Amino acid sequence: MSVLTRDVTCREAVELVTDYLEGSLSTRERRRFEHHLARCDGCEGYLAQVRAVVAATGAVGPEDLDPATLQGLVALFEQYKGDS
Ligand SMILES: [Zn+2]
């Protein structure tokens, strides 16, 4: 398709999670993000964890989470990636 399309790295995907959950990504960014998730169990799991924490705490989105909580999730994610 477009030559401008390139793969999202895991680090970029992690940074896009907040915007993704808030629905503030452009259609193209969202497609790239979802495309990465479809192939990457680590990022898919990370998104699921953030969603679960948001649901459990009653926060509207990741930005309403305690930064330490969010940081903990990112650390968990990076630990997971490091094992693979
Ligand atoms: Zn990934």
PDB file of the backbone (N, CA, C, O) and the ligand in Angstrom, with CONECT records:
HET     ZN  A 101       1
ATOM      1  N   MET A   1       0.840  -1.174   0.000  1.00  0.00           N
ATOM      2  CA  MET A   1       0.000   0.000   0.000  1.00  0.00           C
ATOM      3  C   MET A   1       0.888   1.242   0.000  1.00  0.00           C
ATOM      4  O   MET A   1       1.676   1.415  -0.930  1.00  0.00           O
ATOM      5  N   SER A   2       0.796   2.080   0.970  1.00  0.00           N
ATOM      6  CA  SER A   2       1.601   3.307   0.972  1.00  0.00           C
ATOM      7  C   SER A   2       3.045   3.024   1.355  1.00  0.00           C
ATOM      8  O   SER A   2       3.321   2.231   2.255  1.00  0.00           O
ATOM      9  N   VAL A   3       3.963   3.686   0.656  1.00  0.00           N
ATOM     10  CA  VAL A   3       5.372   3.522   1.009  1.00  0.00           C
ATOM     11  C   VAL A   3       5.684   4.226   2.330  1.00  0.00           C
ATOM     12  O   VAL A   3       6.731   3.991   2.934  1.00  0.00           O
ATOM     13  N   LEU A   4       4.777   5.080   2.766  1.00  0.00           N
ATOM     14  CA  LEU A   4       5.001   5.792   4.025  1.00  0.00           C
ATOM     15  C   LEU A   4       4.701   4.907   5.227  1.00  0.00           C
ATOM     16  O   LEU A   4       5.085   5.223   6.353  1.00  0.00           O
ATOM     17  N   THR A   5       4.019   3.806   4.981  1.00  0.00           N
ATOM     18  CA  THR A   5       3.675   2.901   6.072  1.00  0.00           C
ATOM     19  C   THR A   5       4.924   2.166   6.529  1.00  0.00           C
ATOM     20  O   THR A   5       5.623   1.537   5.734  1.00  0.00           O
ATOM     21  N   ARG A   6       5.183   2.257   7.795  1.00  0.00           N
ATOM     22  CA  ARG A   6       6.282   1.470   8.342  1.00  0.00           C
ATOM     23  C   ARG A   6       5.832   0.881   9.668  1.00  0.00           C
ATOM     24  O   ARG A   6       4.853   1.329  10.265  1.00  0.00           O
ATOM     25  N   ASP A   7       6.553  -0.116  10.110  1.00  0.00           N
ATOM     26  CA  ASP A   7       6.152  -0.773  11.341  1.00  0.00           C
ATOM     27  C   ASP A   7       6.386   0.107  12.562  1.00  0.00           C
ATOM     28  O   ASP A   7       7.351   0.868  12.637  1.00  0.00           O
ATOM     29  N   VAL A   8       5.481  -0.023  13.502  1.00  0.00           N
ATOM     30  CA  VAL A   8       5.627   0.643  14.789  1.00  0.00           C
ATOM     31  C   VAL A   8       6.545  -0.219  15.643  1.00  0.00           C
ATOM     32  O   VAL A   8       6.396  -1.441  15.675  1.00  0.00           O
ATOM     33  N   THR A   9       7.485   0.401  16.328  1.00  0.00           N
ATOM     34  CA  THR A   9       8.302  -0.371  17.254  1.00  0.00           C
ATOM     35  C   THR A   9       7.537  -0.555  18.560  1.00  0.00           C
ATOM     36  O   THR A   9       6.547   0.134  18.805  1.00  0.00           O
ATOM     37  N   CYS A  10       7.992  -1.481  19.395  1.00  0.00           N
ATOM     38  CA  CYS A  10       7.315  -1.734  20.667  1.00  0.00           C
ATOM     39  C   CYS A  10       7.324  -0.473  21.532  1.00  0.00           C
ATOM     40  O   CYS A  10       6.334  -0.162  22.193  1.00  0.00           O
ATOM     41  N   ARG A  11       8.426   0.238  21.525  1.00  0.00           N
ATOM     42  CA  ARG A  11       8.505   1.449  22.346  1.00  0.00           C
ATOM     43  C   ARG A  11       7.485   2.484  21.871  1.00  0.00           C
ATOM     44  O   ARG A  11       6.834   3.144  22.682  1.00  0.00           O
ATOM     45  N   GLU A  12       7.355   2.618  20.567  1.00  0.00           N
ATOM     46  CA  GLU A  12       6.361   3.547  20.032  1.00  0.00           C
ATOM     47  C   GLU A  12       4.954   3.093  20.386  1.00  0.00           C
ATOM     48  O   GLU A  12       4.097   3.907  20.729  1.00  0.00           O
ATOM     49  N   ALA A  13       4.726   1.795  20.300  1.00  0.00           N
ATOM     50  CA  ALA A  13       3.403   1.255  20.608  1.00  0.00           C
ATOM     51  C   ALA A  13       3.020   1.562  22.055  1.00  0.00           C
ATOM     52  O   ALA A  13       1.885   1.945  22.339  1.00  0.00           O
ATOM     53  N   VAL A  14       3.993   1.389  22.974  1.00  0.00           N
ATOM     54  CA  VAL A  14       3.732   1.679  24.387  1.00  0.00           C
ATOM     55  C   VAL A  14       3.349   3.147  24.564  1.00  0.00           C
ATOM     56  O   VAL A  14       2.455   3.484  25.340  1.00  0.00           O
ATOM     57  N   GLU A  15       4.044   4.008  23.827  1.00  0.00           N
ATOM     58  CA  GLU A  15       3.761   5.438  23.942  1.00  0.00           C
ATOM     59  C   GLU A  15       2.412   5.808  23.324  1.00  0.00           C
ATOM     60  O   GLU A  15       1.808   6.820  23.681  1.00  0.00           O
ATOM     61  N   LEU A  16       1.950   4.969  22.388  1.00  0.00           N
ATOM     62  CA  LEU A  16       0.680   5.252  21.724  1.00  0.00           C
ATOM     63  C   LEU A  16      -0.528   4.734  22.495  1.00  0.00           C
ATOM     64  O   LEU A  16      -1.663   5.113  22.204  1.00  0.00           O
ATOM     65  N   VAL A  17      -0.284   3.860  23.487  1.00  0.00           N
ATOM     66  CA  VAL A  17      -1.399   3.244  24.221  1.00  0.00           C
ATOM     67  C   VAL A  17      -2.329   4.295  24.830  1.00  0.00           C
ATOM     68  O   VAL A  17      -3.552   4.192  24.729  1.00  0.00           O
ATOM     69  N   THR A  18      -1.732   5.306  25.463  1.00  0.00           N
ATOM     70  CA  THR A  18      -2.551   6.343  26.104  1.00  0.00           C
ATOM     71  C   THR A  18      -3.465   7.031  25.091  1.00  0.00           C
ATOM     72  O   THR A  18      -4.668   7.167  25.311  1.00  0.00           O
ATOM     73  N   ASP A  19      -2.876   7.458  23.989  1.00  0.00           N
ATOM     74  CA  ASP A  19      -3.661   8.148  22.965  1.00  0.00           C
ATOM     75  C   ASP A  19      -4.690   7.212  22.336  1.00  0.00           C
ATOM     76  O   ASP A  19      -5.802   7.617  21.997  1.00  0.00           O
ATOM     77  N   TYR A  20      -4.292   5.960  22.192  1.00  0.00           N
ATOM     78  CA  TYR A  20      -5.199   4.979  21.599  1.00  0.00           C
ATOM     79  C   TYR A  20      -6.449   4.811  22.461  1.00  0.00           C
ATOM     80  O   TYR A  20      -7.572   4.832  21.957  1.00  0.00           O
ATOM     81  N   LEU A  21      -6.238   4.646  23.761  1.00  0.00           N
ATOM     82  CA  LEU A  21      -7.369   4.430  24.668  1.00  0.00           C
ATOM     83  C   LEU A  21      -8.242   5.679  24.784  1.00  0.00           C
ATOM     84  O   LEU A  21      -9.431   5.592  25.088  1.00  0.00           O
ATOM     85  N   GLU A  22      -7.643   6.822  24.541  1.00  0.00           N
ATOM     86  CA  GLU A  22      -8.415   8.059  24.597  1.00  0.00           C
ATOM     87  C   GLU A  22      -9.053   8.388  23.254  1.00  0.00           C
ATOM     88  O   GLU A  22      -9.803   9.356  23.129  1.00  0.00           O
ATOM     89  N   GLY A  23      -8.747   7.572  22.255  1.00  0.00           N
ATOM     90  CA  GLY A  23      -9.330   7.782  20.934  1.00  0.00           C
ATOM     91  C   GLY A  23      -8.774   9.002  20.224  1.00  0.00           C
ATOM     92  O   GLY A  23      -9.436   9.571  19.357  1.00  0.00           O
ATOM     93  N   SER A  24      -7.555   9.411  20.588  1.00  0.00           N
ATOM     94  CA  SER A  24      -7.005  10.623  19.987  1.00  0.00           C
ATOM     95  C   SER A  24      -5.979  10.345  18.885  1.00  0.00           C
ATOM     96  O   SER A  24      -5.321  11.264  18.399  1.00  0.00           O
ATOM     97  N   LEU A  25      -5.847   9.083  18.497  1.00  0.00           N
ATOM     98  CA  LEU A  25      -4.960   8.782  17.377  1.00  0.00           C
ATOM     99  C   LEU A  25      -5.682   9.060  16.064  1.00  0.00           C
ATOM    100  O   LEU A  25      -6.906   8.955  15.977  1.00  0.00           O
ATOM    101  N   SER A  26      -4.907   9.416  15.052  1.00  0.00           N
ATOM    102  CA  SER A  26      -5.491   9.539  13.718  1.00  0.00           C
ATOM    103  C   SER A  26      -5.803   8.127  13.221  1.00  0.00           C
ATOM    104  O   SER A  26      -5.292   7.141  13.752  1.00  0.00           O
ATOM    105  N   THR A  27      -6.641   8.050  12.204  1.00  0.00           N
ATOM    106  CA  THR A  27      -7.005   6.736  11.657  1.00  0.00           C
ATOM    107  C   THR A  27      -5.761   5.952  11.252  1.00  0.00           C
ATOM    108  O   THR A  27      -5.665   4.747  11.487  1.00  0.00           O
ATOM    109  N   ARG A  28      -4.818   6.651  10.642  1.00  0.00           N
ATOM    110  CA  ARG A  28      -3.611   5.975  10.179  1.00  0.00           C
ATOM    111  C   ARG A  28      -2.763   5.478  11.347  1.00  0.00           C
ATOM    112  O   ARG A  28      -2.245   4.361  11.325  1.00  0.00           O
ATOM    113  N   GLU A  29      -2.631   6.329  12.370  1.00  0.00           N
ATOM    114  CA  GLU A  29      -1.859   5.911  13.541  1.00  0.00           C
ATOM    115  C   GLU A  29      -2.512   4.714  14.224  1.00  0.00           C
ATOM    116  O   GLU A  29      -1.842   3.778  14.659  1.00  0.00           O
ATOM    117  N   ARG A  30      -3.833   4.773  14.305  1.00  0.00           N
ATOM    118  CA  ARG A  30      -4.560   3.686  14.964  1.00  0.00           C
ATOM    119  C   ARG A  30      -4.374   2.380  14.198  1.00  0.00           C
ATOM    120  O   ARG A  30      -4.189   1.324  14.802  1.00  0.00           O
ATOM    121  N   ARG A  31      -4.422   2.451  12.885  1.00  0.00           N
ATOM    122  CA  ARG A  31      -4.231   1.237  12.077  1.00  0.00           C
ATOM    123  C   ARG A  31      -2.839   0.660  12.266  1.00  0.00           C
ATOM    124  O   ARG A  31      -2.663  -0.554  12.372  1.00  0.00           O
ATOM    125  N   ARG A  32      -1.846   1.553  12.307  1.00  0.00           N
ATOM    126  CA  ARG A  32      -0.467   1.085  12.503  1.00  0.00           C
ATOM    127  C   ARG A  32      -0.329   0.434  13.866  1.00  0.00           C
ATOM    128  O   ARG A  32       0.308  -0.609  14.012  1.00  0.00           O
ATOM    129  N   PHE A  33      -0.934   1.065  14.862  1.00  0.00           N
ATOM    130  CA  PHE A  33      -0.884   0.549  16.223  1.00  0.00           C
ATOM    131  C   PHE A  33      -1.548  -0.830  16.307  1.00  0.00           C
ATOM    132  O   PHE A  33      -0.990  -1.766  16.881  1.00  0.00           O
ATOM    133  N   GLU A  34      -2.743  -0.937  15.728  1.00  0.00           N
ATOM    134  CA  GLU A  34      -3.475  -2.204  15.773  1.00  0.00           C
ATOM    135  C   GLU A  34      -2.757  -3.286  14.962  1.00  0.00           C
ATOM    136  O   GLU A  34      -2.792  -4.466  15.310  1.00  0.00           O
ATOM    137  N   HIS A  35      -2.120  -2.870  13.898  1.00  0.00           N
ATOM    138  CA  HIS A  35      -1.355  -3.804  13.080  1.00  0.00           C
ATOM    139  C   HIS A  35      -0.197  -4.382  13.907  1.00  0.00           C
ATOM    140  O   HIS A  35       0.076  -5.581  13.851  1.00  0.00           O
ATOM    141  N   HIS A  36       0.467  -3.529  14.663  1.00  0.00           N
ATOM    142  CA  HIS A  36       1.558  -3.992  15.520  1.00  0.00           C
ATOM    143  C   HIS A  36       1.033  -4.950  16.588  1.00  0.00           C
ATOM    144  O   HIS A  36       1.616  -6.007  16.830  1.00  0.00           O
ATOM    145  N   LEU A  37      -0.072  -4.570  17.222  1.00  0.00           N
ATOM    146  CA  LEU A  37      -0.650  -5.403  18.272  1.00  0.00           C
ATOM    147  C   LEU A  37      -1.026  -6.790  17.769  1.00  0.00           C
ATOM    148  O   LEU A  37      -0.890  -7.785  18.481  1.00  0.00           O
ATOM    149  N   ALA A  38      -1.502  -6.837  16.531  1.00  0.00           N
ATOM    150  CA  ALA A  38      -1.935  -8.111  15.966  1.00  0.00           C
ATOM    151  C   ALA A  38      -0.769  -9.097  15.872  1.00  0.00           C
ATOM    152  O   ALA A  38      -0.970 -10.311  15.854  1.00  0.00           O
ATOM    153  N   ARG A  39       0.449  -8.560  15.811  1.00  0.00           N
ATOM    154  CA  ARG A  39       1.616  -9.424  15.651  1.00  0.00           C
ATOM    155  C   ARG A  39       2.484  -9.494  16.891  1.00  0.00           C
ATOM    156  O   ARG A  39       3.439 -10.269  16.933  1.00  0.00           O
ATOM    157  N   CYS A  40       2.169  -8.698  17.901  1.00  0.00           N
ATOM    158  CA  CYS A  40       3.062  -8.596  19.050  1.00  0.00           C
ATOM    159  C   CYS A  40       2.307  -8.908  20.342  1.00  0.00           C
ATOM    160  O   CYS A  40       1.521  -8.091  20.822  1.00  0.00           O
ATOM    161  N   ASP A  41       2.548 -10.078  20.891  1.00  0.00           N
ATOM    162  CA  ASP A  41       1.867 -10.491  22.114  1.00  0.00           C
ATOM    163  C   ASP A  41       2.218  -9.593  23.294  1.00  0.00           C
ATOM    164  O   ASP A  41       1.383  -9.348  24.165  1.00  0.00           O
ATOM    165  N   GLY A  42       3.455  -9.104  23.320  1.00  0.00           N
ATOM    166  CA  GLY A  42       3.878  -8.253  24.430  1.00  0.00           C
ATOM    167  C   GLY A  42       3.059  -6.983  24.514  1.00  0.00           C
ATOM    168  O   GLY A  42       2.580  -6.613  25.586  1.00  0.00           O
ATOM    169  N   CYS A  43       2.898  -6.314  23.380  1.00  0.00           N
ATOM    170  CA  CYS A  43       2.157  -5.056  23.366  1.00  0.00           C
ATOM    171  C   CYS A  43       0.656  -5.295  23.546  1.00  0.00           C
ATOM    172  O   CYS A  43      -0.044  -4.490  24.163  1.00  0.00           O
ATOM    173  N   GLU A  44       0.183  -6.397  23.006  1.00  0.00           N
ATOM    174  CA  GLU A  44      -1.221  -6.725  23.190  1.00  0.00           C
ATOM    175  C   GLU A  44      -1.507  -6.950  24.678  1.00  0.00           C
ATOM    176  O   GLU A  44      -2.522  -6.492  25.203  1.00  0.00           O
ATOM    177  N   GLY A  45      -0.603  -7.659  25.343  1.00  0.00           N
ATOM    178  CA  GLY A  45      -0.757  -7.913  26.765  1.00  0.00           C
ATOM    179  C   GLY A  45      -0.660  -6.636  27.581  1.00  0.00           C
ATOM    180  O   GLY A  45      -1.374  -6.454  28.567  1.00  0.00           O
ATOM    181  N   TYR A  46       0.241  -5.749  27.151  1.00  0.00           N
ATOM    182  CA  TYR A  46       0.400  -4.484  27.849  1.00  0.00           C
ATOM    183  C   TYR A  46      -0.873  -3.648  27.762  1.00  0.00           C
ATOM    184  O   TYR A  46      -1.321  -3.078  28.757  1.00  0.00           O
ATOM    185  N   LEU A  47      -1.449  -3.580  26.572  1.00  0.00           N
ATOM    186  CA  LEU A  47      -2.696  -2.836  26.377  1.00  0.00           C
ATOM    187  C   LEU A  47      -3.797  -3.422  27.255  1.00  0.00           C
ATOM    188  O   LEU A  47      -4.567  -2.685  27.870  1.00  0.00           O
ATOM    189  N   ALA A  48      -3.868  -4.754  27.309  1.00  0.00           N
ATOM    190  CA  ALA A  48      -4.889  -5.414  28.129  1.00  0.00           C
ATOM    191  C   ALA A  48      -4.701  -5.059  29.607  1.00  0.00           C
ATOM    192  O   ALA A  48      -5.675  -4.856  30.332  1.00  0.00           O
ATOM    193  N   GLN A  49      -3.437  -4.985  30.047  1.00  0.00           N
ATOM    194  CA  GLN A  49      -3.154  -4.647  31.444  1.00  0.00           C
ATOM    195  C   GLN A  49      -3.574  -3.220  31.760  1.00  0.00           C
ATOM    196  O   GLN A  49      -4.185  -2.957  32.796  1.00  0.00           O
ATOM    197  N   VAL A  50      -3.241  -2.301  30.860  1.00  0.00           N
ATOM    198  CA  VAL A  50      -3.611  -0.905  31.084  1.00  0.00           C
ATOM    199  C   VAL A  50      -5.129  -0.776  31.134  1.00  0.00           C
ATOM    200  O   VAL A  50      -5.677  -0.083  31.991  1.00  0.00           O
ATOM    201  N   ARG A  51      -5.798  -1.451  30.206  1.00  0.00           N
ATOM    202  CA  ARG A  51      -7.257  -1.428  30.192  1.00  0.00           C
ATOM    203  C   ARG A  51      -7.834  -1.955  31.496  1.00  0.00           C
ATOM    204  O   ARG A  51      -8.777  -1.384  32.044  1.00  0.00           O
ATOM    205  N   ALA A  52      -7.257  -3.056  31.993  1.00  0.00           N
ATOM    206  CA  ALA A  52      -7.749  -3.677  33.226  1.00  0.00           C
ATOM    207  C   ALA A  52      -7.557  -2.735  34.409  1.00  0.00           C
ATOM    208  O   ALA A  52      -8.436  -2.614  35.262  1.00  0.00           O
ATOM    209  N   VAL A  53      -6.404  -2.067  34.457  1.00  0.00           N
ATOM    210  CA  VAL A  53      -6.131  -1.153  35.566  1.00  0.00           C
ATOM    211  C   VAL A  53      -7.077   0.048  35.510  1.00  0.00           C
ATOM    212  O   VAL A  53      -7.592   0.499  36.534  1.00  0.00           O
ATOM    213  N   VAL A  54      -7.293   0.554  34.298  1.00  0.00           N
ATOM    214  CA  VAL A  54      -8.215   1.683  34.122  1.00  0.00           C
ATOM    215  C   VAL A  54      -9.612   1.281  34.594  1.00  0.00           C
ATOM    216  O   VAL A  54     -10.288   2.048  35.280  1.00  0.00           O
ATOM    217  N   ALA A  55     -10.037   0.074  34.222  1.00  0.00           N
ATOM    218  CA  ALA A  55     -11.363  -0.403  34.618  1.00  0.00           C
ATOM    219  C   ALA A  55     -11.438  -0.583  36.130  1.00  0.00           C
ATOM    220  O   ALA A  55     -12.440  -0.232  36.754  1.00  0.00           O
ATOM    221  N   ALA A  56     -10.364  -1.138  36.723  1.00  0.00           N
ATOM    222  CA  ALA A  56     -10.355  -1.438  38.151  1.00  0.00           C
ATOM    223  C   ALA A  56     -10.325  -0.172  39.008  1.00  0.00           C
ATOM    224  O   ALA A  56     -10.913  -0.134  40.089  1.00  0.00           O
ATOM    225  N   THR A  57      -9.642   0.857  38.522  1.00  0.00           N
ATOM    226  CA  THR A  57      -9.511   2.073  39.322  1.00  0.00           C
ATOM    227  C   THR A  57     -10.629   3.061  39.023  1.00  0.00           C
ATOM    228  O   THR A  57     -10.789   4.055  39.732  1.00  0.00           O
ATOM    229  N   GLY A  58     -11.401   2.792  37.975  1.00  0.00           N
ATOM    230  CA  GLY A  58     -12.465   3.706  37.614  1.00  0.00           C
ATOM    231  C   GLY A  58     -11.965   4.949  36.916  1.00  0.00           C
ATOM    232  O   GLY A  58     -12.714   5.907  36.726  1.00  0.00           O
ATOM    233  N   ALA A  59     -10.680   4.935  36.528  1.00  0.00           N
ATOM    234  CA  ALA A  59     -10.135   6.073  35.796  1.00  0.00           C
ATOM    235  C   ALA A  59     -10.754   6.130  34.404  1.00  0.00           C
ATOM    236  O   ALA A  59     -11.138   5.105  33.840  1.00  0.00           O
ATOM    237  N   VAL A  60     -10.844   7.320  33.867  1.00  0.00           N
ATOM    238  CA  VAL A  60     -11.415   7.481  32.533  1.00  0.00           C
ATOM    239  C   VAL A  60     -10.418   7.005  31.478  1.00  0.00           C
ATOM    240  O   VAL A  60     -10.794   6.380  30.487  1.00  0.00           O
ATOM    241  N   GLY A  61      -9.162   7.307  31.706  1.00  0.00           N
ATOM    242  CA  GLY A  61      -8.121   6.915  30.756  1.00  0.00           C
ATOM    243  C   GLY A  61      -6.793   6.826  31.462  1.00  0.00           C
ATOM    244  O   GLY A  61      -6.683   7.157  32.643  1.00  0.00           O
ATOM    245  N   PRO A  62      -5.775   6.377  30.735  1.00  0.00           N
ATOM    246  CA  PRO A  62      -4.444   6.219  31.333  1.00  0.00           C
ATOM    247  C   PRO A  62      -3.919   7.490  31.997  1.00  0.00           C
ATOM    248  O   PRO A  62      -3.179   7.418  32.978  1.00  0.00           O
ATOM    249  N   GLU A  63      -4.295   8.641  31.471  1.00  0.00           N
ATOM    250  CA  GLU A  63      -3.771   9.875  32.055  1.00  0.00           C
ATOM    251  C   GLU A  63      -4.365  10.176  33.422  1.00  0.00           C
ATOM    252  O   GLU A  63      -3.832  10.998  34.168  1.00  0.00           O
ATOM    253  N   ASP A  64      -5.470   9.510  33.750  1.00  0.00           N
ATOM    254  CA  ASP A  64      -6.064   9.685  35.066  1.00  0.00           C
ATOM    255  C   ASP A  64      -5.475   8.732  36.097  1.00  0.00           C
ATOM    256  O   ASP A  64      -5.771   8.822  37.289  1.00  0.00           O
ATOM    257  N   LEU A  65      -4.642   7.822  35.621  1.00  0.00           N
ATOM    258  CA  LEU A  65      -4.017   6.890  36.544  1.00  0.00           C
ATOM    259  C   LEU A  65      -2.905   7.576  37.327  1.00  0.00           C
ATOM    260  O   LEU A  65      -2.308   8.555  36.878  1.00  0.00           O
ATOM    261  N   ASP A  66      -2.653   7.039  38.493  1.00  0.00           N
ATOM    262  CA  ASP A  66      -1.485   7.449  39.244  1.00  0.00           C
ATOM    263  C   ASP A  66      -0.262   7.188  38.344  1.00  0.00           C
ATOM    264  O   ASP A  66      -0.083   6.075  37.849  1.00  0.00           O
ATOM    265  N   PRO A  67       0.569   8.209  38.137  1.00  0.00           N
ATOM    266  CA  PRO A  67       1.749   8.012  37.265  1.00  0.00           C
ATOM    267  C   PRO A  67       2.604   6.823  37.688  1.00  0.00           C
ATOM    268  O   PRO A  67       3.180   6.138  36.843  1.00  0.00           O
ATOM    269  N   ALA A  68       2.687   6.575  38.991  1.00  0.00           N
ATOM    270  CA  ALA A  68       3.484   5.450  39.483  1.00  0.00           C
ATOM    271  C   ALA A  68       2.880   4.126  39.026  1.00  0.00           C
ATOM    272  O   ALA A  68       3.605   3.181  38.717  1.00  0.00           O
ATOM    273  N   THR A  69       1.558   4.063  38.986  1.00  0.00           N
ATOM    274  CA  THR A  69       0.880   2.851  38.523  1.00  0.00           C
ATOM    275  C   THR A  69       1.186   2.605  37.064  1.00  0.00           C
ATOM    276  O   THR A  69       1.501   1.486  36.657  1.00  0.00           O
ATOM    277  N   LEU A  70       1.091   3.651  36.291  1.00  0.00           N
ATOM    278  CA  LEU A  70       1.357   3.547  34.857  1.00  0.00           C
ATOM    279  C   LEU A  70       2.821   3.173  34.630  1.00  0.00           C
ATOM    280  O   LEU A  70       3.138   2.344  33.777  1.00  0.00           O
ATOM    281  N   GLN A  71       3.699   3.794  35.400  1.00  0.00           N
ATOM    282  CA  GLN A  71       5.127   3.514  35.298  1.00  0.00           C
ATOM    283  C   GLN A  71       5.406   2.055  35.628  1.00  0.00           C
ATOM    284  O   GLN A  71       6.249   1.410  35.005  1.00  0.00           O
ATOM    285  N   GLY A  72       4.680   1.548  36.622  1.00  0.00           N
ATOM    286  CA  GLY A  72       4.841   0.149  37.001  1.00  0.00           C
ATOM    287  C   GLY A  72       4.457  -0.794  35.873  1.00  0.00           C
ATOM    288  O   GLY A  72       5.106  -1.817  35.653  1.00  0.00           O
ATOM    289  N   LEU A  73       3.403  -0.441  35.165  1.00  0.00           N
ATOM    290  CA  LEU A  73       2.969  -1.259  34.028  1.00  0.00           C
ATOM    291  C   LEU A  73       4.015  -1.250  32.924  1.00  0.00           C
ATOM    292  O   LEU A  73       4.305  -2.278  32.312  1.00  0.00           O
ATOM    293  N   VAL A  74       4.576  -0.071  32.681  1.00  0.00           N
ATOM    294  CA  VAL A  74       5.603   0.037  31.643  1.00  0.00           C
ATOM    295  C   VAL A  74       6.815  -0.809  32.033  1.00  0.00           C
ATOM    296  O   VAL A  74       7.400  -1.496  31.196  1.00  0.00           O
ATOM    297  N   ALA A  75       7.180  -0.752  33.308  1.00  0.00           N
ATOM    298  CA  ALA A  75       8.320  -1.536  33.780  1.00  0.00           C
ATOM    299  C   ALA A  75       8.044  -3.027  33.623  1.00  0.00           C
ATOM    300  O   ALA A  75       8.917  -3.787  33.204  1.00  0.00           O
ATOM    301  N   LEU A  76       6.826  -3.440  33.962  1.00  0.00           N
ATOM    302  CA  LEU A  76       6.432  -4.837  33.798  1.00  0.00           C
ATOM    303  C   LEU A  76       6.550  -5.258  32.343  1.00  0.00           C
ATOM    304  O   LEU A  76       7.063  -6.328  32.016  1.00  0.00           O
ATOM    305  N   PHE A  77       6.064  -4.387  31.490  1.00  0.00           N
ATOM    306  CA  PHE A  77       6.087  -4.658  30.061  1.00  0.00           C
ATOM    307  C   PHE A  77       7.524  -4.835  29.576  1.00  0.00           C
ATOM    308  O   PHE A  77       7.820  -5.770  28.832  1.00  0.00           O
ATOM    309  N   GLU A  78       8.406  -3.948  29.993  1.00  0.00           N
ATOM    310  CA  GLU A  78       9.784  -4.016  29.518  1.00  0.00           C
ATOM    311  C   GLU A  78      10.493  -5.238  30.054  1.00  0.00           C
ATOM    312  O   GLU A  78      11.367  -5.807  29.399  1.00  0.00           O
ATOM    313  N   GLN A  79      10.100  -5.640  31.271  1.00  0.00           N
ATOM    314  CA  GLN A  79      10.651  -6.857  31.850  1.00  0.00           C
ATOM    315  C   GLN A  79      10.234  -8.063  31.001  1.00  0.00           C
ATOM    316  O   GLN A  79      11.035  -8.951  30.711  1.00  0.00           O
ATOM    317  N   TYR A  80       8.974  -8.061  30.621  1.00  0.00           N
ATOM    318  CA  TYR A  80       8.427  -9.130  29.798  1.00  0.00           C
ATOM    319  C   TYR A  80       9.167  -9.213  28.466  1.00  0.00           C
ATOM    320  O   TYR A  80       9.556 -10.291  28.016  1.00  0.00           O
ATOM    321  N   LYS A  81       9.352  -8.039  27.843  1.00  0.00           N
ATOM    322  CA  LYS A  81      10.041  -8.012  26.560  1.00  0.00           C
ATOM    323  C   LYS A  81      11.476  -8.505  26.703  1.00  0.00           C
ATOM    324  O   LYS A  81      12.012  -9.164  25.813  1.00  0.00           O
ATOM    325  N   GLY A  82      12.079  -8.179  27.821  1.00  0.00           N
ATOM    326  CA  GLY A  82      13.458  -8.577  28.048  1.00  0.00           C
ATOM    327  C   GLY A  82      13.642 -10.074  28.142  1.00  0.00           C
ATOM    328  O   GLY A  82      14.719 -10.594  27.849  1.00  0.00           O
ATOM    329  N   ASP A  83      12.585 -10.774  28.553  1.00  0.00           N
ATOM    330  CA  ASP A  83      12.664 -12.227  28.700  1.00  0.00           C
ATOM    331  C   ASP A  83      12.551 -12.957  27.363  1.00  0.00           C
ATOM    332  O   ASP A  83      12.966 -14.110  27.244  1.00  0.00           O
ATOM    333  N   SER A  84      11.999 -12.295  26.374  1.00  0.00           N
ATOM    334  CA  SER A  84      11.718 -12.990  25.122  1.00  0.00           C
ATOM    335  C   SER A  84      12.893 -12.948  24.159  1.00  0.00           C
ATOM    336  O   SER A  84      12.808 -13.493  23.058  1.00  0.00           O
TER     337      SER A  84
HETATM  338 ZN    ZN A 101       5.308  -4.749  20.421  1.00  0.00          ZN2+
END
